């Protein structure tokens, strides 16, 4: 088991369930992403070198943080920036907070940036 998977499986409930659900949706929607481990967090990469998004479970929530989140236009009412210059996240306090439709929309939009200068 790699460290990113260990992070997810070793998380306390309800965060483990939320992280596993997010992992399944991400990997089903964008199967060519690679789950790696950086800064003690699970990171998804494009081609193993371009940071795409990462999980951060802290306090009482799970953040799915997108690199270049400031360029996202879909579902802005659901995105959290909290004084970040470039990143935005979808924040979940309970498994019921995860709206797969919103998540998939944001994943696809963020992935569409892979051909742009943001990931070069």
TACORNOR-V468665 format. One record per residue. N is the residue number from 1. PSI is psi in degrees with one decimal (none if undefined). Layout:
n->N psi->PSI
n->N psi->PSI
//
This chain:
n->1 psi->133.4
n->2 psi->163.1
n->3 psi->-32.6
n->4 psi->-42.9
n->5 psi->-38.1
n->6 psi->-40.4
n->7 psi->-46.6
n->8 psi->-49.6
n->9 psi->-25.9
n->10 psi->-4.0
n->11 psi->147.7
n->12 psi->154.7
n->13 psi->146.3
n->14 psi->3.5
n->15 psi->-35.9
n->16 psi->-46.5
n->17 psi->-41.9
n->18 psi->-46.0
n->19 psi->-42.5
n->20 psi->-41.5
n->21 psi->-46.9
n->22 psi->-42.3
n->23 psi->-46.0
n->24 psi->-45.6
n->25 psi->-44.9
n->26 psi->-49.5
n->27 psi->-22.9
n->28 psi->-39.5
n->29 psi->-41.2
n->30 psi->75.6
n->31 psi->-14.6
n->32 psi->-0.6
n->33 psi->149.5
n->34 psi->132.0
n->35 psi->114.0
n->36 psi->-175.1
n->37 psi->123.9
n->38 psi->140.2
n->39 psi->33.9
n->40 psi->28.1
n->41 psi->150.6
n->42 psi->122.9
n->43 psi->139.9
n->44 psi->134.5
n->45 psi->149.8
n->46 psi->126.5
n->47 psi->25.9
n->48 psi->3.4
n->49 psi->-21.5
n->50 psi->112.7
n->51 psi->131.5
n->52 psi->-57.9
n->53 psi->167.3
n->54 psi->160.2
n->55 psi->142.0
n->56 psi->110.7
n->57 psi->114.0
n->58 psi->156.3
n->59 psi->-117.3
n->60 psi->32.8
n->61 psi->169.6
n->62 psi->128.7
n->63 psi->134.4
n->64 psi->104.5
n->65 psi->131.6
n->66 psi->126.2
n->67 psi->164.7
n->68 psi->31.7
n->69 psi->-22.8
n->70 psi->-18.6
n->71 psi->-9.8
n->72 psi->140.2
n->73 psi->-20.8
n->74 psi->141.7
n->75 psi->41.9
n->76 psi->-27.9
n->77 psi->-13.6
n->78 psi->-8.5
n->79 psi->142.6
n->80 psi->131.7
n->81 psi->-37.6
n->82 psi->63.2
n->83 psi->20.1
n->84 psi->140.9
n->85 psi->-40.5
n->86 psi->-23.0
n->87 psi->149.1
n->88 psi->158.0
n->89 psi->159.3
n->90 psi->127.8
n->91 psi->134.8
n->92 psi->128.5
n->93 psi->-25.0
n->94 psi->155.8
n->95 psi->-33.5
n->96 psi->-17.3
n->97 psi->-19.5
n->98 psi->113.5
n->99 psi->105.2
n->100 psi->-35.4
n->101 psi->-48.0
n->102 psi->-46.4
n->103 psi->-47.2
n->104 psi->-40.8
n->105 psi->-47.5
n->106 psi->-42.3
n->107 psi->-47.0
n->108 psi->-40.3
n->109 psi->-47.0
n->110 psi->-39.9
n->111 psi->-30.1
n->112 psi->-18.3
n->113 psi->-10.9
n->114 psi->-26.9
n->115 psi->-5.1
n->116 psi->173.0
n->117 psi->-18.9
n->118 psi->-32.7
n->119 psi->13.3
n->120 psi->none
//
